[in-house]
Amino acid sequence: MNEIARYYIVGPTVVLFIVFLAASPLAWAIHHIIALVKRLTGTRSAIILYCAEVSALYVWADWYGDQVQGAIDAGVYDGPVGFGAGITAGFVMFFAGMLSILNGIGLWRLLRRPSRA
């Protein structure tokens, strides 16, 4: 049971925490940009900016995943190189998802507060 806990519970939790730490500063910066847009132009513009961010992250992760999958299908990535590229694509997807979630929470908090403009 100890090995199961170590490999299937602790390992993924540590990886997700590292991705969370990597995404936090960028999410913080984007959150402040969204807050500034909300203060200057209103709530609707902040929501549009968040949707544009999520769309851009989706396109970036999809493009990166397609590049890796195309190289694997063409036989360019073989063995450990293909495994590493697949792991990197997974990190890109986790990073994009974590960034979207963190800024979604930030946007929700912004929408709950009245605007100071």
Biopython code that builds the backbone (N, CA, C, O; Angstrom):
import numpy as np
from Bio.PDB.StructureBuilder import StructureBuilder

atoms = [
    (1, "MET", "N", (0.819, -1.200, 0.000)),
    (1, "MET", "CA", (0.000, 0.000, 0.000)),
    (1, "MET", "C", (0.861, 1.262, 0.000)),
    (1, "MET", "O", (0.461, 2.293, -0.543)),
    (2, "ASN", "N", (2.030, 1.178, 0.604)),
    (2, "ASN", "CA", (2.908, 2.332, 0.670)),
    (2, "ASN", "C", (3.391, 2.743, -0.721)),
    (2, "ASN", "O", (3.457, 3.934, -1.025)),
    (3, "GLU", "N", (3.732, 1.760, -1.571)),
    (3, "GLU", "CA", (4.169, 2.080, -2.930)),
    (3, "GLU", "C", (3.034, 2.658, -3.755)),
    (3, "GLU", "O", (3.252, 3.566, -4.557)),
    (4, "ILE", "N", (1.830, 2.144, -3.571)),
    (4, "ILE", "CA", (0.676, 2.673, -4.296)),
    (4, "ILE", "C", (0.456, 4.133, -3.929)),
    (4, "ILE", "O", (0.223, 4.971, -4.800)),
    (5, "ALA", "N", (0.531, 4.430, -2.646)),
    (5, "ALA", "CA", (0.349, 5.818, -2.208)),
    (5, "ALA", "C", (1.446, 6.709, -2.766)),
    (5, "ALA", "O", (1.184, 7.840, -3.176)),
    (6, "ARG", "N", (2.664, 6.208, -2.782)),
    (6, "ARG", "CA", (3.779, 7.029, -3.245)),
    (6, "ARG", "C", (3.697, 7.294, -4.747)),
    (6, "ARG", "O", (3.919, 8.427, -5.175)),
    (7, "TYR", "N", (3.387, 6.292, -5.550)),
    (7, "TYR", "CA", (3.410, 6.454, -7.000)),
    (7, "TYR", "C", (2.123, 7.033, -7.578)),
    (7, "TYR", "O", (2.169, 7.773, -8.560)),
    (8, "TYR", "N", (0.990, 6.710, -6.990)),
    (8, "TYR", "CA", (-0.277, 7.106, -7.586)),
    (8, "TYR", "C", (-0.957, 8.283, -6.896)),
    (8, "TYR", "O", (-1.883, 8.870, -7.456)),
    (9, "ILE", "N", (-0.522, 8.634, -5.706)),
    (9, "ILE", "CA", (-1.136, 9.749, -4.995)),
    (9, "ILE", "C", (-0.146, 10.885, -4.800)),
    (9, "ILE", "O", (-0.428, 12.024, -5.171)),
    (10, "VAL", "N", (0.997, 10.588, -4.228)),
    (10, "VAL", "CA", (1.963, 11.635, -3.895)),
    (10, "VAL", "C", (2.599, 12.219, -5.157)),
    (10, "VAL", "O", (2.725, 13.438, -5.273)),
    (11, "GLY", "N", (2.997, 11.377, -6.092)),
    (11, "GLY", "CA", (3.657, 11.855, -7.308)),
    (11, "GLY", "C", (2.816, 12.837, -8.108)),
    (11, "GLY", "O", (3.274, 13.947, -8.379)),
    (12, "PRO", "N", (1.591, 12.463, -8.497)),
    (12, "PRO", "CA", (0.757, 13.418, -9.239)),
    (12, "PRO", "C", (0.420, 14.677, -8.443)),
    (12, "PRO", "O", (0.306, 15.759, -9.020)),
    (13, "THR", "N", (0.261, 14.548, -7.135)),
    (13, "THR", "CA", (-0.020, 15.725, -6.309)),
    (13, "THR", "C", (1.154, 16.692, -6.329)),
    (13, "THR", "O", (0.960, 17.904, -6.424)),
    (14, "VAL", "N", (2.362, 16.168, -6.240)),
    (14, "VAL", "CA", (3.551, 17.023, -6.286)),
    (14, "VAL", "C", (3.670, 17.697, -7.649)),
    (14, "VAL", "O", (3.986, 18.884, -7.727)),
    (15, "VAL", "N", (3.421, 16.954, -8.716)),
    (15, "VAL", "CA", (3.499, 17.528, -10.064)),
    (15, "VAL", "C", (2.469, 18.642, -10.235)),
    (15, "VAL", "O", (2.792, 19.706, -10.764)),
    (16, "LEU", "N", (1.234, 18.409, -9.793)),
    (16, "LEU", "CA", (0.206, 19.439, -9.910)),
    (16, "LEU", "C", (0.547, 20.669, -9.078)),
    (16, "LEU", "O", (0.263, 21.793, -9.491)),
    (17, "PHE", "N", (1.153, 20.468, -7.910)),
    (17, "PHE", "CA", (1.560, 21.594, -7.076)),
    (17, "PHE", "C", (2.659, 22.408, -7.758)),
    (17, "PHE", "O", (2.648, 23.637, -7.698)),
    (18, "ILE", "N", (3.600, 21.733, -8.400)),
    (18, "ILE", "CA", (4.671, 22.438, -9.117)),
    (18, "ILE", "C", (4.091, 23.239, -10.284)),
    (18, "ILE", "O", (4.499, 24.377, -10.515)),
    (19, "VAL", "N", (3.147, 22.656, -11.017)),
    (19, "VAL", "CA", (2.506, 23.382, -12.116)),
    (19, "VAL", "C", (1.726, 24.578, -11.565)),
    (19, "VAL", "O", (1.725, 25.652, -12.167)),
    (20, "PHE", "N", (1.062, 24.389, -10.419)),
    (20, "PHE", "CA", (0.342, 25.490, -9.777)),
    (20, "PHE", "C", (1.296, 26.629, -9.424)),
    (20, "PHE", "O", (0.987, 27.797, -9.662)),
    (21, "LEU", "N", (2.451, 26.291, -8.859)),
    (21, "LEU", "CA", (3.434, 27.319, -8.510)),
    (21, "LEU", "C", (3.980, 28.024, -9.749)),
    (21, "LEU", "O", (4.243, 29.226, -9.719)),
    (22, "ALA", "N", (4.149, 27.276, -10.836)),
    (22, "ALA", "CA", (4.654, 27.884, -12.069)),
    (22, "ALA", "C", (3.613, 28.802, -12.705)),
    (22, "ALA", "O", (3.965, 29.829, -13.284)),
    (23, "ALA", "N", (2.340, 28.441, -12.601)),
    (23, "ALA", "CA", (1.282, 29.232, -13.232)),
    (23, "ALA", "C", (0.862, 30.432, -12.394)),
    (23, "ALA", "O", (0.303, 31.387, -12.934)),
    (24, "SER", "N", (1.114, 30.408, -11.102)),
    (24, "SER", "CA", (0.610, 31.461, -10.215)),
    (24, "SER", "C", (1.098, 32.867, -10.560)),
    (24, "SER", "O", (0.268, 33.774, -10.620)),
    (25, "PRO", "N", (2.397, 33.106, -10.790)),
    (25, "PRO", "CA", (2.811, 34.485, -11.100)),
    (25, "PRO", "C", (2.197, 35.026, -12.394)),
    (25, "PRO", "O", (1.820, 36.196, -12.462)),
    (26, "LEU", "N", (2.098, 34.184, -13.407)),
    (26, "LEU", "CA", (1.489, 34.619, -14.662)),
    (26, "LEU", "C", (-0.006, 34.871, -14.469)),
    (26, "LEU", "O", (-0.552, 35.835, -15.006)),
    (27, "ALA", "N", (-0.663, 34.005, -13.703)),
    (27, "ALA", "CA", (-2.083, 34.205, -13.414)),
    (27, "ALA", "C", (-2.293, 35.498, -12.632)),
    (27, "ALA", "O", (-3.260, 36.221, -12.871)),
    (28, "TRP", "N", (-1.391, 35.789, -11.701)),
    (28, "TRP", "CA", (-1.483, 37.014, -10.910)),
    (28, "TRP", "C", (-1.376, 38.238, -11.819)),
    (28, "TRP", "O", (-2.144, 39.190, -11.678)),
    (29, "ALA", "N", (-0.422, 38.210, -12.749)),
    (29, "ALA", "CA", (-0.241, 39.344, -13.660)),
    (29, "ALA", "C", (-1.458, 39.523, -14.567)),
    (29, "ALA", "O", (-1.931, 40.643, -14.758)),
    (30, "ILE", "N", (-1.958, 38.435, -15.120)),
    (30, "ILE", "CA", (-3.126, 38.521, -16.004)),
    (30, "ILE", "C", (-4.353, 38.965, -15.220)),
    (30, "ILE", "O", (-5.182, 39.714, -15.736)),
    (31, "HIS", "N", (-4.474, 38.504, -13.970)),
    (31, "HIS", "CA", (-5.603, 38.914, -13.134)),
    (31, "HIS", "C", (-5.594, 40.432, -12.928)),
    (31, "HIS", "O", (-6.644, 41.073, -12.976)),
    (32, "HIS", "N", (-4.423, 40.999, -12.700)),
    (32, "HIS", "CA", (-4.356, 42.447, -12.507)),
    (32, "HIS", "C", (-4.661, 43.203, -13.799)),
    (32, "HIS", "O", (-5.233, 44.293, -13.759)),
    (33, "ILE", "N", (-4.289, 42.640, -14.928)),
    (33, "ILE", "CA", (-4.654, 43.260, -16.206)),
    (33, "ILE", "C", (-6.169, 43.218, -16.388)),
    (33, "ILE", "O", (-6.767, 44.200, -16.828)),
    (34, "ILE", "N", (-6.794, 42.086, -16.054)),
    (34, "ILE", "CA", (-8.249, 41.972, -16.156)),
    (34, "ILE", "C", (-8.922, 42.949, -15.194)),
    (34, "ILE", "O", (-9.920, 43.575, -15.550)),
    (35, "ALA", "N", (-8.384, 43.088, -13.968)),
    (35, "ALA", "CA", (-8.952, 44.036, -13.000)),
    (35, "ALA", "C", (-8.830, 45.471, -13.505)),
    (35, "ALA", "O", (-9.746, 46.275, -13.325)),
    (36, "LEU", "N", (-7.704, 45.793, -14.137)),
    (36, "LEU", "CA", (-7.527, 47.137, -14.692)),
    (36, "LEU", "C", (-8.521, 47.390, -15.823)),
    (36, "LEU", "O", (-9.107, 48.469, -15.910)),
    (37, "VAL", "N", (-8.707, 46.398, -16.682)),
    (37, "VAL", "CA", (-9.675, 46.538, -17.771)),
    (37, "VAL", "C", (-11.076, 46.717, -17.206)),
    (37, "VAL", "O", (-11.854, 47.521, -17.721)),
    (38, "LYS", "N", (-11.406, 45.973, -16.148)),
    (38, "LYS", "CA", (-12.727, 46.118, -15.535)),
    (38, "LYS", "C", (-12.893, 47.521, -14.967)),
    (38, "LYS", "O", (-13.952, 48.132, -15.114)),
    (39, "ARG", "N", (-11.867, 48.024, -14.328)),
    (39, "ARG", "CA", (-11.959, 49.359, -13.732)),
    (39, "ARG", "C", (-12.075, 50.443, -14.807)),
    (39, "ARG", "O", (-12.816, 51.411, -14.634)),
    (40, "LEU", "N", (-11.349, 50.283, -15.913)),
    (40, "LEU", "CA", (-11.340, 51.325, -16.941)),
    (40, "LEU", "C", (-12.533, 51.259, -17.889)),
    (40, "LEU", "O", (-13.090, 52.293, -18.257)),
    (41, "THR", "N", (-12.928, 50.053, -18.285)),
    (41, "THR", "CA", (-13.954, 49.946, -19.332)),
    (41, "THR", "C", (-15.201, 49.175, -18.923)),
    (41, "THR", "O", (-16.198, 49.210, -19.645)),
    (42, "GLY", "N", (-15.180, 48.487, -17.797)),
    (42, "GLY", "CA", (-16.389, 47.819, -17.337)),
    (42, "GLY", "C", (-16.276, 46.306, -17.289)),
    (42, "GLY", "O", (-15.296, 45.710, -17.736)),
    (43, "THR", "N", (-17.314, 45.713, -16.732)),
    (43, "THR", "CA", (-17.346, 44.272, -16.487)),
    (43, "THR", "C", (-17.367, 43.471, -17.783)),
    (43, "THR", "O", (-16.687, 42.451, -17.898)),
    (44, "ARG", "N", (-18.136, 43.926, -18.743)),
    (44, "ARG", "CA", (-18.255, 43.178, -20.000)),
    (44, "ARG", "C", (-16.896, 43.045, -20.694)),
    (44, "ARG", "O", (-16.583, 41.992, -21.249)),
    (45, "SER", "N", (-16.106, 44.091, -20.663)),
    (45, "SER", "CA", (-14.773, 44.038, -21.277)),
    (45, "SER", "C", (-13.859, 43.069, -20.539)),
    (45, "SER", "O", (-13.052, 42.380, -21.162)),
    (46, "ALA", "N", (-13.982, 43.013, -19.210)),
    (46, "ALA", "CA", (-13.174, 42.069, -18.431)),
    (46, "ALA", "C", (-13.540, 40.630, -18.777)),
    (46, "ALA", "O", (-12.665, 39.772, -18.888)),
    (47, "ILE", "N", (-14.820, 40.373, -18.943)),
    (47, "ILE", "CA", (-15.264, 39.021, -19.313)),
    (47, "ILE", "C", (-14.762, 38.667, -20.712)),
    (47, "ILE", "O", (-14.324, 37.541, -20.946)),
    (48, "ILE", "N", (-14.823, 39.612, -21.630)),
    (48, "ILE", "CA", (-14.329, 39.375, -22.991)),
    (48, "ILE", "C", (-12.831, 39.095, -22.978)),
    (48, "ILE", "O", (-12.357, 38.214, -23.695)),
    (49, "LEU", "N", (-12.081, 39.845, -22.163)),
    (49, "LEU", "CA", (-10.638, 39.618, -22.061)),
    (49, "LEU", "C", (-10.334, 38.237, -21.492)),
    (49, "LEU", "O", (-9.419, 37.562, -21.963)),
    (50, "TYR", "N", (-11.098, 37.808, -20.475)),
    (50, "TYR", "CA", (-10.895, 36.467, -19.915)),
    (50, "TYR", "C", (-11.195, 35.401, -20.966)),
    (50, "TYR", "O", (-10.447, 34.431, -21.091)),
    (51, "CYS", "N", (-12.270, 35.566, -21.716)),
    (51, "CYS", "CA", (-12.607, 34.595, -22.767)),
    (51, "CYS", "C", (-11.523, 34.552, -23.845)),
    (51, "CYS", "O", (-11.204, 33.485, -24.370)),
    (52, "ALA", "N", (-10.960, 35.714, -24.171)),
    (52, "ALA", "CA", (-9.863, 35.746, -25.148)),
    (52, "ALA", "C", (-8.640, 35.020, -24.603)),
    (52, "ALA", "O", (-7.954, 34.314, -25.343)),
    (53, "GLU", "N", (-8.362, 35.192, -23.302)),
    (53, "GLU", "CA", (-7.224, 34.495, -22.694)),
    (53, "GLU", "C", (-7.415, 32.980, -22.736)),
    (53, "GLU", "O", (-6.500, 32.243, -23.105)),
    (54, "VAL", "N", (-8.604, 32.523, -22.357)),
    (54, "VAL", "CA", (-8.872, 31.079, -22.361)),
    (54, "VAL", "C", (-8.794, 30.533, -23.785)),
    (54, "VAL", "O", (-8.260, 29.445, -24.000)),
    (55, "SER", "N", (-9.316, 31.271, -24.749)),
    (55, "SER", "CA", (-9.240, 30.831, -26.149)),
    (55, "SER", "C", (-7.796, 30.743, -26.626)),
    (55, "SER", "O", (-7.419, 29.785, -27.301)),
    (56, "ALA", "N", (-6.990, 31.739, -26.278)),
    (56, "ALA", "CA", (-5.578, 31.722, -26.678)),
    (56, "ALA", "C", (-4.832, 30.563, -26.025)),
    (56, "ALA", "O", (-3.998, 29.927, -26.669)),
    (57, "LEU", "N", (-5.120, 30.282, -24.764)),
    (57, "LEU", "CA", (-4.478, 29.149, -24.093)),
    (57, "LEU", "C", (-4.883, 27.828, -24.734)),
    (57, "LEU", "O", (-4.056, 26.929, -24.887)),
    (58, "TYR", "N", (-6.165, 27.710, -25.110)),
    (58, "TYR", "CA", (-6.623, 26.487, -25.765)),
    (58, "TYR", "C", (-5.917, 26.297, -27.107)),
    (58, "TYR", "O", (-5.456, 25.200, -27.421)),
    (59, "VAL", "N", (-5.834, 27.363, -27.892)),
    (59, "VAL", "CA", (-5.178, 27.271, -29.203)),
    (59, "VAL", "C", (-3.708, 26.918, -29.037)),
    (59, "VAL", "O", (-3.178, 26.105, -29.796)),
    (60, "TRP", "N", (-3.032, 27.526, -28.042)),
    (60, "TRP", "CA", (-1.616, 27.243, -27.793)),
    (60, "TRP", "C", (-1.417, 25.781, -27.404)),
    (60, "TRP", "O", (-0.550, 25.107, -27.962)),
    (61, "ALA", "N", (-2.208, 25.284, -26.454)),
    (61, "ALA", "CA", (-2.059, 23.893, -26.015)),
    (61, "ALA", "C", (-2.407, 22.927, -27.146)),
    (61, "ALA", "O", (-1.740, 21.906, -27.316)),
    (62, "ASP", "N", (-3.442, 23.242, -27.914)),
    (62, "ASP", "CA", (-3.833, 22.381, -29.028)),
    (62, "ASP", "C", (-2.753, 22.361, -30.105)),
    (62, "ASP", "O", (-2.432, 21.299, -30.638)),
    (63, "TRP", "N", (-2.194, 23.521, -30.427)),
    (63, "TRP", "CA", (-1.120, 23.595, -31.420)),
    (63, "TRP", "C", (0.094, 22.795, -30.959)),
    (63, "TRP", "O", (0.669, 22.035, -31.738)),
    (64, "TYR", "N", (0.486, 22.963, -29.702)),
    (64, "TYR", "CA", (1.651, 22.245, -29.193)),
    (64, "TYR", "C", (1.402, 20.735, -29.202)),
    (64, "TYR", "O", (2.275, 19.965, -29.601)),
    (65, "GLY", "N", (0.228, 20.317, -28.769)),
    (65, "GLY", "CA", (-0.102, 18.896, -28.782)),
    (65, "GLY", "C", (-0.119, 18.316, -30.185)),
    (65, "GLY", "O", (0.330, 17.191, -30.400)),
    (66, "ASP", "N", (-0.642, 19.087, -31.151)),
    (66, "ASP", "CA", (-0.653, 18.625, -32.542)),
    (66, "ASP", "C", (0.758, 18.475, -33.101)),
    (66, "ASP", "O", (1.036, 17.538, -33.849)),
    (67, "GLN", "N", (1.652, 19.400, -32.738)),
    (67, "GLN", "CA", (3.040, 19.304, -33.199)),
    (67, "GLN", "C", (3.699, 18.031, -32.672)),
    (67, "GLN", "O", (4.372, 17.314, -33.412)),
    (68, "VAL", "N", (3.498, 17.765, -31.396)),
    (68, "VAL", "CA", (4.102, 16.576, -30.787)),
    (68, "VAL", "C", (3.492, 15.312, -31.379)),
    (68, "VAL", "O", (4.214, 14.373, -31.712)),
    (69, "GLN", "N", (2.165, 15.282, -31.514)),
    (69, "GLN", "CA", (1.506, 14.093, -32.053)),
    (69, "GLN", "C", (1.920, 13.851, -33.501)),
    (69, "GLN", "O", (2.123, 12.704, -33.901)),
    (70, "GLY", "N", (2.045, 14.910, -34.285)),
    (70, "GLY", "CA", (2.497, 14.759, -35.670)),
    (70, "GLY", "C", (3.902, 14.198, -35.760)),
    (70, "GLY", "O", (4.187, 13.360, -36.615)),
    (71, "ALA", "N", (4.777, 14.654, -34.885)),
    (71, "ALA", "CA", (6.153, 14.144, -34.884)),
    (71, "ALA", "C", (6.199, 12.691, -34.436)),
    (71, "ALA", "O", (6.979, 11.903, -34.969)),
    (72, "ILE", "N", (5.375, 12.331, -33.466)),
    (72, "ILE", "CA", (5.334, 10.933, -33.012)),
    (72, "ILE", "C", (4.791, 10.047, -34.129)),
    (72, "ILE", "O", (5.337, 8.973, -34.383)),
    (73, "ASP", "N", (3.723, 10.483, -34.798)),
    (73, "ASP", "CA", (3.145, 9.702, -35.899)),
    (73, "ASP", "C", (4.115, 9.551, -37.067)),
    (73, "ASP", "O", (4.118, 8.519, -37.738)),
    (74, "ALA", "N", (4.935, 10.564, -37.314)),
    (74, "ALA", "CA", (5.898, 10.510, -38.419)),
    (74, "ALA", "C", (7.132, 9.689, -38.069)),
    (74, "ALA", "O", (7.963, 9.423, -38.937)),
    (75, "GLY", "N", (7.261, 9.287, -36.819)),
    (75, "GLY", "CA", (8.405, 8.486, -36.407)),
    (75, "GLY", "C", (9.625, 9.307, -36.039)),
    (75, "GLY", "O", (10.710, 8.756, -35.856)),
    (76, "VAL", "N", (9.461, 10.621, -35.928)),
    (76, "VAL", "CA", (10.591, 11.475, -35.562)),
    (76, "VAL", "C", (10.971, 11.245, -34.106)),
    (76, "VAL", "O", (12.151, 11.151, -33.768)),
    (77, "TYR", "N", (9.967, 11.157, -33.257)),
    (77, "TYR", "CA", (10.202, 10.918, -31.833)),
    (77, "TYR", "C", (10.084, 9.424, -31.578)),
    (77, "TYR", "O", (9.022, 8.829, -31.760)),
    (78, "ASP", "N", (11.177, 8.838, -31.159)),
    (78, "ASP", "CA", (11.182, 7.410, -30.894)),
    (78, "ASP", "C", (11.696, 7.171, -29.487)),
    (78, "ASP", "O", (12.648, 7.819, -29.053)),
    (79, "GLY", "N", (11.084, 6.263, -28.785)),
    (79, "GLY", "CA", (11.573, 5.876, -27.468)),
    (79, "GLY", "C", (11.491, 6.991, -26.447)),
    (79, "GLY", "O", (10.452, 7.636, -26.301)),
    (80, "PRO", "N", (12.600, 7.219, -25.732)),
    (80, "PRO", "CA", (12.580, 8.199, -24.646)),
    (80, "PRO", "C", (12.313, 9.630, -25.111)),
    (80, "PRO", "O", (11.737, 10.425, -24.369)),
    (81, "VAL", "N", (12.729, 9.961, -26.335)),
    (81, "VAL", "CA", (12.490, 11.318, -26.830)),
    (81, "VAL", "C", (10.996, 11.547, -27.017)),
    (81, "VAL", "O", (10.479, 12.603, -26.651)),
    (82, "GLY", "N", (10.305, 10.576, -27.580)),
    (82, "GLY", "CA", (8.856, 10.678, -27.738)),
    (82, "GLY", "C", (8.140, 10.714, -26.408)),
    (82, "GLY", "O", (7.161, 11.442, -26.242)),
    (83, "PHE", "N", (8.627, 9.927, -25.452)),
    (83, "PHE", "CA", (8.038, 9.932, -24.116)),
    (83, "PHE", "C", (8.214, 11.306, -23.473)),
    (83, "PHE", "O", (7.277, 11.843, -22.882)),
    (84, "GLY", "N", (9.413, 11.871, -23.591)),
    (84, "GLY", "CA", (9.667, 13.201, -23.026)),
    (84, "GLY", "C", (8.823, 14.275, -23.687)),
    (84, "GLY", "O", (8.322, 15.177, -23.016)),
    (85, "ALA", "N", (8.663, 14.182, -25.004)),
    (85, "ALA", "CA", (7.836, 15.162, -25.712)),
    (85, "ALA", "C", (6.375, 15.039, -25.290)),
    (85, "ALA", "O", (5.683, 16.046, -25.144)),
    (86, "GLY", "N", (5.910, 13.822, -25.097)),
    (86, "GLY", "CA", (4.539, 13.623, -24.624)),
    (86, "GLY", "C", (4.334, 14.162, -23.221)),
    (86, "GLY", "O", (3.301, 14.764, -22.928)),
    (87, "ILE", "N", (5.312, 13.949, -22.354)),
    (87, "ILE", "CA", (5.231, 14.482, -20.993)),
    (87, "ILE", "C", (5.212, 16.010, -21.038)),
    (87, "ILE", "O", (4.449, 16.641, -20.306)),
    (88, "THR", "N", (6.042, 16.605, -21.885)),
    (88, "THR", "CA", (6.069, 18.064, -22.008)),
    (88, "THR", "C", (4.726, 18.590, -22.509)),
    (88, "THR", "O", (4.244, 19.613, -22.025)),
    (89, "ALA", "N", (4.125, 17.904, -23.467)),
    (89, "ALA", "CA", (2.804, 18.314, -23.952)),
    (89, "ALA", "C", (1.772, 18.230, -22.832)),
    (89, "ALA", "O", (0.887, 19.080, -22.740)),
    (90, "GLY", "N", (1.879, 17.218, -21.984)),
    (90, "GLY", "CA", (0.991, 17.125, -20.829)),
    (90, "GLY", "C", (1.181, 18.283, -19.870)),
    (90, "GLY", "O", (0.208, 18.819, -19.340)),
    (91, "PHE", "N", (2.438, 18.677, -19.642)),
    (91, "PHE", "CA", (2.699, 19.833, -18.782)),
    (91, "PHE", "C", (2.121, 21.109, -19.385)),
    (91, "PHE", "O", (1.591, 21.953, -18.663)),
    (92, "VAL", "N", (2.222, 21.254, -20.703)),
    (92, "VAL", "CA", (1.651, 22.433, -21.358)),
    (92, "VAL", "C", (0.144, 22.467, -21.148)),
    (92, "VAL", "O", (-0.420, 23.525, -20.867)),
    (93, "MET", "N", (-0.517, 21.310, -21.285)),
    (93, "MET", "CA", (-1.962, 21.265, -21.069)),
    (93, "MET", "C", (-2.310, 21.566, -19.617)),
    (93, "MET", "O", (-3.248, 22.319, -19.353)),
    (94, "PHE", "N", (-1.565, 20.985, -18.663)),
    (94, "PHE", "CA", (-1.799, 21.280, -17.246)),
    (94, "PHE", "C", (-1.605, 22.760, -16.959)),
    (94, "PHE", "O", (-2.409, 23.371, -16.255)),
    (95, "PHE", "N", (-0.533, 23.342, -17.507)),
    (95, "PHE", "CA", (-0.228, 24.749, -17.267)),
    (95, "PHE", "C", (-1.346, 25.639, -17.802)),
    (95, "PHE", "O", (-1.794, 26.557, -17.115)),
    (96, "ALA", "N", (-1.797, 25.370, -19.023)),
    (96, "ALA", "CA", (-2.870, 26.174, -19.613)),
    (96, "ALA", "C", (-4.160, 26.025, -18.813)),
    (96, "ALA", "O", (-4.869, 27.004, -18.582)),
    (97, "GLY", "N", (-4.459, 24.808, -18.395)),
    (97, "GLY", "CA", (-5.660, 24.594, -17.587)),
    (97, "GLY", "C", (-5.585, 25.280, -16.242)),
    (97, "GLY", "O", (-6.558, 25.892, -15.801)),
    (98, "MET", "N", (-4.442, 25.186, -15.584)),
    (98, "MET", "CA", (-4.275, 25.825, -14.283)),
    (98, "MET", "C", (-4.378, 27.344, -14.412)),
    (98, "MET", "O", (-4.981, 27.999, -13.562)),
    (99, "LEU", "N", (-3.800, 27.897, -15.457)),
    (99, "LEU", "CA", (-3.877, 29.342, -15.676)),
    (99, "LEU", "C", (-5.322, 29.777, -15.901)),
    (99, "LEU", "O", (-5.748, 30.806, -15.377)),
    (100, "SER", "N", (-6.074, 29.006, -16.674)),
    (100, "SER", "CA", (-7.481, 29.329, -16.909)),
    (100, "SER", "C", (-8.289, 29.246, -15.625)),
    (100, "SER", "O", (-9.133, 30.103, -15.363)),
    (101, "ILE", "N", (-8.037, 28.222, -14.827)),
    (101, "ILE", "CA", (-8.773, 28.057, -13.573)),
    (101, "ILE", "C", (-8.459, 29.192, -12.606)),
    (101, "ILE", "O", (-9.370, 29.774, -12.017)),
    (102, "LEU", "N", (-7.178, 29.509, -12.440)),
    (102, "LEU", "CA", (-6.808, 30.576, -11.511)),
    (102, "LEU", "C", (-7.398, 31.918, -11.934)),
    (102, "LEU", "O", (-7.891, 32.665, -11.089)),
    (103, "ASN", "N", (-7.355, 32.231, -13.213)),
    (103, "ASN", "CA", (-7.926, 33.500, -13.656)),
    (103, "ASN", "C", (-9.448, 33.467, -13.662)),
    (103, "ASN", "O", (-10.082, 34.512, -13.519)),
    (104, "GLY", "N", (-10.045, 32.300, -13.824)),
    (104, "GLY", "CA", (-11.496, 32.188, -13.684)),
    (104, "GLY", "C", (-11.940, 32.482, -12.261)),
    (104, "GLY", "O", (-12.946, 33.158, -12.045)),
    (105, "ILE", "N", (-11.189, 31.973, -11.292)),
    (105, "ILE", "CA", (-11.488, 32.273, -9.886)),
    (105, "ILE", "C", (-11.305, 33.768, -9.628)),
    (105, "ILE", "O", (-12.120, 34.391, -8.950)),
    (106, "GLY", "N", (-10.230, 34.336, -10.174)),
    (106, "GLY", "CA", (-10.006, 35.771, -10.012)),
    (106, "GLY", "C", (-11.103, 36.606, -10.651)),
    (106, "GLY", "O", (-11.522, 37.615, -10.083)),
    (107, "LEU", "N", (-11.575, 36.198, -11.825)),
    (107, "LEU", "CA", (-12.658, 36.924, -12.486)),
    (107, "LEU", "C", (-13.938, 36.823, -11.671)),
    (107, "LEU", "O", (-14.675, 37.802, -11.553)),
    (108, "TRP", "N", (-14.209, 35.659, -11.112)),
    (108, "TRP", "CA", (-15.394, 35.483, -10.279)),
    (108, "TRP", "C", (-15.338, 36.423, -9.080)),
    (108, "TRP", "O", (-16.345, 37.025, -8.708)),
    (109, "ARG", "N", (-14.155, 36.547, -8.477)),
    (109, "ARG", "CA", (-14.004, 37.468, -7.346)),
    (109, "ARG", "C", (-14.194, 38.914, -7.792)),
    (109, "ARG", "O", (-14.781, 39.715, -7.063)),
    (110, "LEU", "N", (-13.705, 39.253, -8.978)),
    (110, "LEU", "CA", (-13.897, 40.615, -9.486)),
    (110, "LEU", "C", (-15.367, 40.917, -9.742)),
    (110, "LEU", "O", (-15.826, 42.033, -9.500)),
    (111, "LEU", "N", (-16.101, 39.928, -10.230)),
    (111, "LEU", "CA", (-17.514, 40.152, -10.536)),
    (111, "LEU", "C", (-18.350, 40.292, -9.271)),
    (111, "LEU", "O", (-19.410, 40.918, -9.296)),
    (112, "ARG", "N", (-17.889, 39.724, -8.178)),
    (112, "ARG", "CA", (-18.624, 39.841, -6.914)),
    (112, "ARG", "C", (-18.460, 41.221, -6.294)),
    (112, "ARG", "O", (-19.352, 41.698, -5.592)),
    (113, "ARG", "N", (-17.319, 41.865, -6.551)),
    (113, "ARG", "CA", (-17.058, 43.196, -5.984)),
    (113, "ARG", "C", (-17.662, 44.269, -6.877)),
    (113, "ARG", "O", (-17.616, 44.156, -8.102)),
    (114, "PRO", "N", (-18.223, 45.303, -6.278)),
    (114, "PRO", "CA", (-18.706, 46.410, -7.117)),
    (114, "PRO", "C", (-17.532, 47.189, -7.701)),
    (114, "PRO", "O", (-16.470, 47.289, -7.087)),
    (115, "SER", "N", (-17.736, 47.728, -8.867)),
    (115, "SER", "CA", (-16.684, 48.495, -9.535)),
    (115, "SER", "C", (-16.478, 49.824, -8.828)),
    (115, "SER", "O", (-17.432, 50.437, -8.350)),
    (116, "ARG", "N", (-15.216, 50.271, -8.762)),
    (116, "ARG", "CA", (-14.904, 51.548, -8.113)),
    (116, "ARG", "C", (-14.878, 52.700, -9.102)),
    (116, "ARG", "O", (-14.563, 53.831, -8.732)),
    (117, "ALA", "N", (-15.202, 52.426, -10.341)),
    (117, "ALA", "CA", (-15.130, 53.478, -11.366)),
    (117, "ALA", "C", (-16.294, 54.445, -11.252)),
    (117, "ALA", "O", (-16.390, 55.390, -12.034)),
]
sb = StructureBuilder()
sb.init_structure("model")
sb.init_model(0)
sb.init_chain("A")
sb.init_seg("    ")
for serial, (resi, resn, name, xyz) in enumerate(atoms, 1):
    if name == "N":
        sb.init_residue(resn, " ", resi, " ")
    sb.init_atom(name, np.array(xyz, "f"), 0.0, 1.0, " ", f" {name:<3s}", serial, name[0])
structure = sb.get_structure()
